[in-house]
Amino acid sequence: MKALIVSDSHGLESELLTIVERHPEAEVAYHCGDSQLTRMDESLYPYRVVKGNCDYGNDFADEVLEPFGAVNLLCVHGHRQDVKYSLDQLVHHADQKAAQVVLYGHSHVAKAEQKDGKLFINPGSIRMPRHRPEKTYAILTLEEDVYSVDFYDLTGEQINALHLEGTL
């Protein structure tokens, strides 16, 4: 299975559609919040979207928890779990939800890491990246318990330095 993951697009619209069109191999697409759009915006139709701290109204849920292949996947924005300071609260939240894969945003820092037997993916930001110059998004590939996470810049170029693979 493949999942497309974006976050913190802060008002961008055409870019969201371009990214989805570029990756038809992804069975599902997630937006980890701070789209600053509404559910009525066509650019969000392909995505499962969670509410970020810059999203107002009740258009989106605070989190999405669903099966992804043989694992449970949790998508949150991360501001409620203070992800800018550490992943500790997010790890605890994932434990409570029995999630093995966690997608989050908020910090605008692209990274994937395994912690406490769980995979955590922050796709970065396609609008205002931090710690890297590239505006990024990610693709998660999961086969059984083997995963790979690949990051791309807004033009579709793969960023090899951020690649992560392993087993859950």
N, C-alpha and C positions, 0 to 999 in steps of 0.2 A: 504494500500500500504506500501511496505517496500523499503527503499533505503540503500544501503551500501555506506559508506563514508570513504575515505582514503585521506591522504595528506602527502606531504613531505617525500616521500619514497627514494629520493636521490640515485637513481641507483639500488635499489632492484628490482628484477624481479620475481623470483620464489615465493616470499612471496605474491606478488600481486595476482598471480593465485591461490595460496593456500587459501587466504582469500575469494576470489570469490567462489571457490569450496566448502568452508566450509558453505556458506550461500546461498543455492539455493532458499531460500524463498524470497530473495531480487529481486524485479522486475527490478531494475535499480541500477547501480553502478557509483559513482562519484569519480573522483580524483581531489583534490583541488590544484593541481600544485606542482612544484618542483619534478617531477618524474625523471628528468634528463635523460629521454629516448626520443625516437622518436615515431611517430605514427606507424612506421613499427615494433616496438617491440611487439611481440605477447602478452606479459604480460599486455599490455594496451588495447587490443581489447575489453574486456568486459566493459571498463570504458568510461564514458563521461569525458574528461580531459580538464582542463583549464591550461593556461600558467602561470608558476610561475616566480619569479625573477631569478631562477637558470636554467630555461629552455631557450634554445637558438634556433633560427630559427623560422619558422612560422608554425610549426606542429599543434599548438593548438590555439583555440580562447582565448581571454582575459576573457570571461565569457560565461556561459550557463544560459539562462533564458527559462524555460519551465513549462508547467502545471505539477503538481504532485498531483493527486487526485483533490480536489476542490480548491487548492491553487496554487499560482505561486511560483516556486522555482528558486532561483538565486544561482549559484555557481561561486565563484571567488577565486583567491589565497589570496588576501587581502593586498598585498604590496602596491598597488596603493591607498588603503584607509587607510594606516597607522594603521593597526589593532594592531600592537605591542604597540601602545600608548593609543588608545581608540577605541571604536566601533562607535563613532560619525559620522565619514565620511561614514562608511559602512551602518549605519542606514539611512543616507541621500541618499546614492546610492540605497538602497532597496526601499525607498520611491519613488524615480524617476522611478524605474522599476516596481513598484506596486507588489513587492515580499513580501510574508508573511513568507517564509522560506528561510534562507540564510546559505549557506555552505561556509566555508572559511578555509584557512590554514595559512601559513607563520610564525606564532609565535611558532609553535610546542607545544602549550599548549592545552591539551584536556579539552574542556568544552562545555556545552550547557546552554544557558540562553535565557530568554524571555525579550525583551526590546522594548518599544513602540509598543506593540501588535504583534511583530514579533519574530520568533524563530531563533536564531543564533547558529550554530553548528560548532565547530572546532574539528575535529576528533583527533587532536594531530599529532604525527609523528610515523610511523612504523620503522623509522631509528634512529632518534635523538630526543627523547622526552625532554621536559623542564618542570620543576616543579613537575614531577612525575617520578618514575623510569621506569614505564611500557611503552612499545612501543604500541601505541593505534590506534584503528580505531573505527568507530561508525556505528550503525544501527538506522535509523529513521523509526518508525512505525506511520502511519497516517490513522486514520479512521474518516471520516467526519472532524470535527474540533478538535478532541482529538488526541494528539500525545504522544509518549514516545520515549526517546532517550536512547539507551544502548551503553555502551562502552566496548570494549574487548581488551585484550592484544594480542600480536602476536601469542600466543599459543591457542587462542580462549576462554580463561577464561574471564568471565564477571567481570567487575569492578563496583560493586554495589555503591560505593561512588560517582560515576559520573552520575548515573541515574537521568533523569529528565522527568517529565510528566506534562501535563497540557492541556489547550485548547487555540486555536487561535481565 
